[in-house]
Amino acid sequence: MNMKTKPHFAAIVLGALLAGGPSLGWSQDSAKQDMKDAGHDTKTAAKDVGHGTKTGTKKAYNATKHGTKKAWNKTKNTTKGAADGAKDGAQKPSQ
């Protein structure tokens, strides 16, 4: 290279660096924002899962409670009926 092309070459390299510099800065901001967005999405998904689990647990609890009460009442009524039937049978003379 001769003396006249050295300043031109330096100016071209400097210009290329200056032109490409802002794009590197913007890509970093974009990546940072992407990470923030991913974090917010994960948080929202975790909340949705928690609410779904809570709702499912409540439904299961209430269904179990209802079934237990129903079984208890059936057992109580059947036992009472059997006891009454046995009492009636004991009072009647056998033939």
Number of C-alpha atoms within 10 A of each C-alpha: 6 6 7 8 10 11 11 11 12 11 12 12 12 12 12 11 11 11 11 11 11 11 11 11 10 11 11 12 12 12 11 12 12 12 12 12 12 12 12 12 12 12 12 12 12 12 12 12 12 12 12 12 12 12 12 12 12 12 12 12 12 12 12 12 12 12 12 12 12 12 12 12 12 12 12 12 12 12 12 12 12 12 12 12 12 11 11 11 11 10 9 8 7 6 3
